[in-house]
């Protein structure tokens, strides 16, 4: 059995430590090993760790295990897997907390690229915590924060009680455009239902492509790519034109995030050879800027759905279940990345339609 691993990322002060403390101290009956990047701004140790400094793996009162990374992630994971095999440690899953502004990409890639790690662990999901109070500012100022949103399989919004309903809605709207595939949950002080945290299968090649249906509909929400949008979290002082800002009406030129997503849909079958060539080429060129991408595809020559997904330059694909009788055969893909040239992707993909 592979050990599922969850990557926990998020803004400084977004409540990662609170959530971790809960995991490490609550009696949820789960045996979890937490790998903590010890450069964290608040170290967990003093309050709930009974730490022996020589040994960086500590058993918790509720049966969880906590270790701080002194070497690199790979060594720590191998160390844990070996201790589990030998029966020295008992745990069923791993949670990896990255430092406040780390890019979760390399962490995610470790699970795909490293054969030894892949033999023991399965990456379940990347969870991103967003602090509602400081989100607009952090997202405006820090690309790392925008990347974390783009990477997420699940987004937890904390401290929502500190902002107005309008601000919260604006933030959710903004996050949705950066990453339409991650469900958003509003949480209070780390009170997250544990089933919302584990076994999300964000990295499984499953046949669902969870995108908010609003985002795909051609209705109201389709102004994702318009230049205008009057949601407050997009506002940026230098972007206001004239004084309509003072009257609180009119569309403002919003703060255009560099991390954004777009969806490609096609009803006609795709040509496998052309698509493989095209995806290979864009991953080669834009891989470092492609955060997450996934598709469920209608391919020529197979009665089964074809699923592909990737992180940066690493892409995997698989045959899914058969198209059901009468099911509309459509290809749907979502790309999330930094300043990806939507038109190049769009034209290239259209040329792959057989």
N, C-alpha and C positions, 0 to 999 in steps of 0.2 A: 504493500500500500504506500502510495506517495504521501508525503506530509504536505498538507496545504499551507501556503505562505501568503500573508497579507501585508501589503506595503502601506504604511500610514504616513501621509505627508500632509503638509499644511503650513499656513502662515504662522509666523511667530505669534504666540499668545492666542492661537485659535482654539486652544483647549486640547491639544494632543496629549499633554501630560495628564490632564484630568481624565481623559478617556483611558489612557494607559493605566493610571492608578486604579481605575475601576476594574479593568481587566485583571490587574494583578492582585486585587484585594477582595473582590466580590466573590461570594460563594455561588458561582454559576456552574460549578461541577465540571468545567472544561479544563483540560490540562494544556496550558499554552506556554510556549517559550517566547519571551519577548526579547528581541535584540534591539538594544537602544544605542543610538549614536551618542556617545557620552559628551559630545561637544554641545549638547543641548543647553538652551539658555537656563532652563530650570532642571537641575538634576533630580532624578526621582529618588536617588538613594536615601538621603537622610530620613525621610519620613517612613517609608514602608520597607526598606531593605534592611536585612540583617546582614550586612556585607562583611565578608572576610576579604580584605583587599588583595590578598595573593591570588585568590580564586575569583575569576570574573564571572562565574556562573553561580547564581544564588537561588535557592529554593524558597518559594513564598509560602505563607501560612495556608493559602487556599490551594496549594499543589501546583501553582504555576512556577515557572522558572524565569529568571531574568538575567540577561547578561549584557554587559556593555562591550561595545566593539573596541578592542585594542588593536587587533590586526585588521585585515580587510574582511569584508563581508563573506567572501568565498571561504576563507579559512574558518570563520566562525560557524558558518552553516555546516561545513564538513565535520567540524569538531562536534557540533550538536548531533548530527546524524550518527556519528560513530558512537557517541555516548549512549544514544538511544538503542542502537543495535546491541551494544554490550550490556544493556539493562542498567546502566548507571544513572540514566535520567529517563523519566517517564513523561512524555508530552505528546500531544496529538496534532498540534499545529503551531505555526510560527507567526509572530507579528514583528515586522521590522519597522522601526520608527526612523525616518530620515530626519536630518537636521532641518531647521526652519525653512531654509531657502534652497534645499538641494533639488536637483533635477532627478525625478524618480526613474528617468530613462535607463541609465546605466544599471540601476538596481534591478529593474525589470529584465533587462537584457541578460544579466547574470544567469537567470533561470532558463534562458533559451540556449545560450551559447555554450554553457559549460556542461559537458556531458556528465561529469561526476555529480554536479549539483542536480541536473535533470533526472538522474537515476533515483535520487532520494526525495526531491521536492517538486511541488507543482505550484506555480504562481496562481493564486486564486483571484486577487483583485488589488487594484490601487485605490485607496480611499484618500480623499483630499478634504481636509477641514478648512473652512473659510470663516473668518471672523467678520460677521456682518457689520460691526461698528467701523472697522478700518478697511473693509474690503475695497471700496471704491478707490481710496487713496493708494492702497498697496497694489491693486491691479493696474492703476495708472502708472505707478512708479517702477514696478519691479517685473521684469520679464520672467524671472524665475517663478513668481507667483502665478503668472498667466500660464506658464508651462504646466505647473502642477494641476491647474484646472483642466487643461487640455488632455492630460494623462489619465484623469480620474475615470474609474468605473462607477464610482459612487461619490457624490459630493455631500458633505455634512455642513450645514450652515449653523454656526454657534453665535451666541450673543445677539440673537435676533430681537430679544426684548429691549435692547438698547437703541433700536432704530425705529423709525416710523413705518407703518404698513407700506407707504409709498416707496420708501427707500428700499425696503425688503423686496418689494415686487420688482423694482428696477434692477436690483442686484440679481434676482433670480432670472430675470429676462436676459441680462447681460451674460450670465454664466451659461445660459441655455444656448446662446449664439456661439459661445466659445466651444461648448461641448454639448451637443444635443443628445449624445448617447448615454450620459451619466444621469441617473435619477438623482434628484436633490431631496434631502431630508433636513428639516429644521430640528435642531437638537438643543437641549438645555443642559449646560454644565456636565456634559459627558453622559447624560442619561440616554444612551442609545440602546435600543433593543439589540441584544447580542446577535440575533438572527439577521439583523440588517448589516452586520459587520462581517460575518463569515459565510463561507460557501456561496459566494455571489457568482462564481464561475465567470468572472469578467474576461478571463483569457481563454476560456474554452472555445473551441471552434464549434459553437452550437448554431442551429439554424435560425436563431432569432437575431434580429438586428434591432435592438431596443432604441428607437428614436421617438421622441415625443411626437405623437401624431400631428399636433398643432404645427410643429416645425415643418412637416412634410406637406401639410395641406396648403392649398394655394390661397388660403384666407388671410386674415389679419396678420398672422405672425410672419408672413413671407417677406416682411421688409427687412429680413436679416441682412440683406446685402445692399439696402438702400443707403444713401449717404445721410438720410435724415431720420431722426428718431428722437422723441422728446422725453425719453425716460431719464430721470434725474441722475442715475449713476453714470450715465454716459457724459454728463455735462463736464465741461472743462473750461476754466475761466477764459482761456484765450480763444475759445472756439465760438464765443457768442458774437453774433453780428448785430450791429445796431443796438437798439434798446428794447427789442421785443422781450428780452429776458426779464426786464423789470415788470412787464405786464403778465408774466407767467403764461404766455401763450405762444403759438407759433412753433415751428419745428426748428430745432437747433442742429447744427452740424455736430454729431456726437464724437466723443473720444473713440477713435476707431482702433480697437484692439488688434495687435498683430497676431495673436492667437485666435484663429477663427476656424469655422468648419463649413463644409458645404457637402451637399448630398447630390449624388448623381443617380438618375433613374433611367432605365431603358426597358421597353416592353419587348423589343425584338432580341433574338438570341445573340450572344456575344461569340466571337470567333476565338477559340482557346489560344491558338498560336499568336494571333495579333495581340490579344490581351496580355499574354505572358511577356511578350517583347516590350509592350508599352509600360506595364507595371515595373518590369525589370529596369527599364531606362529611367523612369521617374524616381524610383527608390535610389538608384545610383546617384542621381543628380541632387534630389531634394531630401534624401533620407535623414540627414541631421535635423532638418526642419520639420519632418513629418513625425508628429508625436504618436498619434494612434490612428489606425484606419482599419476599416472592416467592411466586408461586403457579403451579401448573399446573392448569388448570381445564377442567371438562366443562361447556360452555355449550350452551344450547338453540339450535338453528338452525345449528350447524356440526358437521361430521364431524371437524374438526381440533381438536387441543388448543389452548387459548388460554393464553399465558404472560404473566405480568405481573411486574414487579419495580420496586422504587423505593428511593430514598435520601431521607430527609426528605420534602419536599413534591414531589419530582420522581418521576413515575411513568411508566413506558413499558409498552406491551403489544404483543403480536405473535401472529400465528397460527403454531403449530408444526406438527409432522407430524400426519398423520391418526391417529386411534385405530386400532390394529391390530384385525383381525377377532378376536373373542373376548376382546379385552383389556377388563378391568373399567374402566368409565369412572367415575373418581372425581375430585373436586376436592380439592386439597390445598394449603393455604397456610400459610406460617410468617410470623409478625410478631415482630420483635425491637425492643424499645424501652424507654423509661423510664416506668415506672408506667403502662402502657397499661391502660385499663379493659377487661379481658378479657370481662366480661359484656356490655358494650355492643357490642363487636366481634362476639361470638358471636351475640347476638340479631339484630343487624343483618344478619349474613351469612346466618343461618337464614331471615330474611325475603326473601332474594334467591333462595331455592330456588324454582324455578318449579312 
